Amino acid sequence: MIQLLLAIIYLAFISLGLPDSLLGSAWPMMYTQFHVPLSYAGIVSMIIALGTVISSLQSDRLTLKLGTGKVTAISVAMTAFALFGFSLSGKFWMICFWAIPYGLGAGSVDASLNNYVALHYESRHMSWLHCMWGIGAAAGPYIMGYALTGGRGWNMGYRYIAILQVVLTVILFASLPLWKERKQTVDENAGEKRKPIPLKSILKIHGAKEVLICFFCYCAIEQTSGLWASSFLHLYKGVPKDKAASYAAMFFVGITVGRAISGFITMKLNDTQMIRLGEVLILSGVFVMFIHGQAEIALAGLILIGLGCAPIYPCIIHSTPEHFGEDKSQAIIGVQMAFAYMGILLMPPLFGVIANTITVALLPVYLLALLLLMIVMHEALNKATR
């Protein structure tokens, strides 16, 4: 039963990744069809991120009430519903409308499922499970590319993913009896079950602000790279649209391969060392993107950035119970997710404005600035929780 539940969690992580890269890979076709500026991808991204911020902040309350299994199943069902809406959209405002349930569905499941894995599995399992997210994120653009090259259009790309999400929803609801929920933490002094921790109290915890800013920067780097890589390759490097979408998928391939390898490396290195290793790789990839030359050079930089991103997300999450305690981990991970999506909400659209008004060629400069702030905050976190 334990192994069966683990397999289902693997499928859930694949589900989390499948839609994440669709907008970036399809946008070069979508914005011309909708007759809107290139930067409007940022508007859709902002709506999705705002929904995830709201649901992430409620994840502690929802998980205590419903349990991880039900939260995961309901959230995936909402995502499937939203993706079908995307596939039926013929105008830009319709995409914005369906982005609302998509965002609300993504936030709770992300926080609840990540905390469940952090509490019940070792670091290597967290890396391998997030590798499954990478498989989903890498598969998304290929499914979209299949729809585009077959002349079916980006709408069918979204519909294919929606069908896969429906199948997973059925599996998740069928698996609810397998989920063994963690007992609610009992207050040793009051003898009462743990109640949701208010945001105000979370922000007062030593190291909380540092980890929130760190997560903000990380997800800003990851989402900005995934959203704008295809446009960077097409508009700056001159790569054809369909080929640019496939090239952009290599960023997610880098994350996927990196997390598969990270699972083994975590047997030798701790979470802090893994995060530092990832930061060095991202820095190397950004410097490669600065090099002028053929598109393949920029592609190599994107792969390096993906490899660097690989250990950071799962290791920050996995180290949360150790840094702050198991009784606070669900609440803090929920707020971490909220700040992560605030990074997604604000930073990719900001680069869209830069790309639209100045040039998309500034992508590596933008990523470098975010990386440097993330490094500073991670080291401050270690100092505060030592």
N, C-alpha and C positions, 0 to 999 in steps of 0.2 A: 504493500500500500504506500509506503514511504517513497519508493522508487517511482510508482505511478504518479504520485502527487508532484514529484520533482520534474517528471516529464511534462506534466500539465503546466507547471510554472515556466518551463522552457518555452512551451508553445505561447504562453501569455507574453513572454518577453519578445518573441518574434512578432507577435501582434502589435506590441507597442512600437516597434521599429518600422513596420511596413508603411504606414502613412506619412511618417516624419519627413521623408525625402521627396515626396511626390510633388509638392508645390514648387520646389526649386528646380526639379527636372522638367516640369511641364510649363513653367511660367513663360519661357521665351515664345511658346505658341499661344498661351492663354491671353497674355496682355495685348497681343496684336488682334486677336479675335474680339476681345472686349473693347478695343480702342481706348485703352487707358495707358498712362505713362508706365515705364519700367518700374519705377519706385513703388507702385501700388501693391506689389507683392508684400511690401512691408506692412500695409494696412491689414491684409489678411493674416499675416503672421502676428500682428499686434492683437487682433481679436481672439485668435486661438490662445495666445499666451495669457491674455487677461482672464479668459475662462479657466485656464489651468491654475492661475494664481488664486482665484476664488475657491476652486475646489480643493487645492492643496492645503489652504489654510483651514479647511473644514475636515481634512483627512483624519486627524486625531479623533474628533468627535464621531465621524462616520464609522471608523474602524472599531472604536469601542462599542458602538451600538449594533453594527451589522456583522462585523468580522471581516477579515481579509478576503475570504472566498467570495462572499456576496458582493463586496465592494468591487472586486475585480470583474466578476461576471456582469454586473450592471453597467460598469464603466465601458467595457468592451462592446456591449450591446448599444450604448449611446454612440460610440465611435462608428460602428457599422451603419447605424441609422444616418449619421451625419455624412458619411462617405457616399451613400446612395444619393443623398441630396446634392453633393458636389457633382456627381455624375449626371444629374438632371439639369444642372444650372446652365443657362444660356446668357446670363447677364452678370456683370460684376457684383451687383448688390446681392444677388442670390448666393454667390460664393461667400460673401461676408455674413449672410444670415446663417448658412450651414456651418460656418466656422465656430459659431457660439456653442452648439451642443458638442462639437468635436473637442473644443478646448475644455469644457466642463467634464467630459468623460475621461480625458487624458490625465488630469491632475491628481484625482483621488487614487486611481489605480497605481500611478507611479509611486506616490508616497507610501501607500499602504503595502504594496508588494515589495518595495525595496526594504522597508523596515522589517517585514516578515523574514526576508532572506538574510538580512544583517543579523537578526537575532538567532536564527535557526541553522545557519550554514557558515562554513569557514570562508575566508577571503577568496580562495581559489574558485569556490562555487559561485561567488558573486561575480567574479571576472568572467567565468564561463557563461553564466546566465546573461550577462550584459553582452557577451559575444553573440548570443541569440538575438538580442536587440539589433546588433550590427548586421546579422544575416537578414533580418527583416528590412532594415534601412537600406542595405545594399540591393536587396531584391526589388524594392519599390521602384527605383528608376529603370531597372531592366524590364519590369512588367509594363511600366509606362512606355519605355522605348519599343517594346513589342507591339503595343497598341498603336503607337505613332507610325512605325515603319510598316505596319499592316494596313495603314489607311483608316483605322478605326477612330482615331482622334483621342485627345486627352481624356474625354468624358468616359470612354470605355476603360482607360487605364484606372481611373478611380473606381469604376464599377467592379472590375476584377478584384481589387483590394477589398471592396465592401463585401463581396461574396465570401472571401476568405475569412473576414471578420465575423460574419454570420455563423459560419461553421464553427469557429472557435468559441463563439458565445454559447452555442449548444453544448459543446464539450465542457465548458466551464460550469454551466448550470448543472450538468449531469455529475460533475465532480464535487459538488458542495459537501457531501458527507465525508469526503477524504480530508478536508481541511481541519487540522488540529489547531485551534486557536490558542494563543498564549493567554494565560489567565491574567485578568486585570491586576495590576500592581496594587498591593494593599499598603496603606499608610500605617507604618508600625506604631505611630503614636495614637492616631485616631481610630485605627482598626477598620477603616472604611476603604471601599474600592476606589482606585484612582479616578479622578475626574479630569476632563480635558484641561490642559495647561494654557492659560491666556497668553496671547502674543506679548503683552507687556512684561510678563514674568520671564518669558523665554529670552527676550532681548537683554535682560539683566544678568543672565548666566555668563560666567567668564568664558571667553572664546566664541560665544554665539555670533556676535557681530562679524568677527573675522571669518568664520566659516561661511556665513551668509554671503559676504562680499566675494569670497573665493569662488563659491558656487555660481554666483551671479556672473562672474567673469568667465568661468569655464564654459557654461552653457551659451554665453554670448559668442565665444570663440567657435564652439561646435556648430551652433545654428547659423551663424553668419557665414561660415565656411560652406556648410551644406546648401544654404539658400542661394548664395551668390557665386558659387564656383562655376556653375554652368554658364551664367551670364559673363563672368570674368573671362572664361575660355573662349566664348563666342565673340564678345564685343571687343576684347583687348588682344586676344591671341589669334582671332580669325578662324576658330574651329567651327565647322558646320553645326547647325542647331541639334540635329539628332545625335551626332558624334559627341558634341559637348555634353549632352545629357548622360551618355554612357561614360564619358571621362569623369564627370562629376561623381558618378557612382563609386569610382575608385577611392574617393575620400572615405566612404563608408566601408569599403572593402578593407582599407587600412585599419579602421577601428575594429572591424570584425576579426581580422587576423591577429591584430595586436592583443585583443582580449583573450583569444584562444591561447596565445603564447604567455600572456600575463598570468593566467591561471597556474602555469607551472613555475613561473618566476616567483610568485608569491610564497612558494614553499621555502624560498631562500631569503627573500626581502620582505620587510614589513610594509604596512600601508603607506607610511610617510616616505619611505625610500622609493616605493613604486610611483608615488605622485611626483617626486622630484625627477625621476627618470623620464616620466611623461613630459614634464615641462621642458627638459633638455631637448627631447625629440621634436616637440612643437616649435621650439626656437630654431632648430636646424631646418625644419620645413619652411618656416617663414623666410629665412635667409635664402633658401633655394628659390623661392618664388620671386625674390628681388632680382634674380639673374635674368638678363635679357637673352632671348633666344627662342627656340622652337617651343611649341605647345607642350612637348613631352617633358621639358624641364619643369614647367609649372605643374604638370601632372605629377612628377616625382615629388615636388614640394607638398602637394595636396596629400599624397600617400603618407609622407613623413608626418604631416600634421595629424592625419588620422591615426597613425601608429602611436603618436604622442598622446592623443586624446584617450586612447584605449584604457589605460589603467586609472586615470584620474577620477572619473565619475564613480566607478564601483568602489574604489578605495576610500574616497571621501565618505561615501555612504556607509561602507562597512566599518569604518573607524568611529562612526558617530556614537554607538553605544559605549565604546571604550573611552571616548573623550568626555561624554556627558552622562553616562549611566543608562541602563536599560529602561528605567522608569521614565526617562525623559526623551528617549530616542524617537518614538513615534511622533511626538509633538515637534521636536526639533527637525526631524527629517521632513515633516510636512511644511514647515516654514522654509527649510532649505529648498524644497521644490518650488515654493512660491517665489523665492528670490531668484532661483534659477530661471523661472519663466518670466520674471521681471526683466532679467537679462535678455531673454528672447523677445520680450515685448518691446524693449527700448532700443537695443543695440543693432540688430539686423535692419530695422526700418531706418535708423539713423544712417547706417551705411548706404541704404537705398537712396537717401537724399544726397549723400556725398557723390554716389555714382551718377545720379541724374544731373546734378549741378556742376560737378567737377569732372571726375573720371572714375570708372570702375577699376582702373589700374592701381588705385590706392588701397586695394584690399589687403595686401601684406602689411602695409603700414598700420592699418586699423587693427589687424590681428596682433601685431607686436605690442601695441599699447595696452590691449586687454591682457595679454600674457604677462607683461611686467607687473601690472597691478595684482594679478592672481598670485604670482610668486611671492610678492610682499605680504599679502594677506595670509597665505598658507604658512609662511614662516612665523607670522604673528600668532596664528592659531596654535601652532606647536608650543610656542613660548607661553601662551596664556593657559594651556591645559596640561602643561608638563607636570 
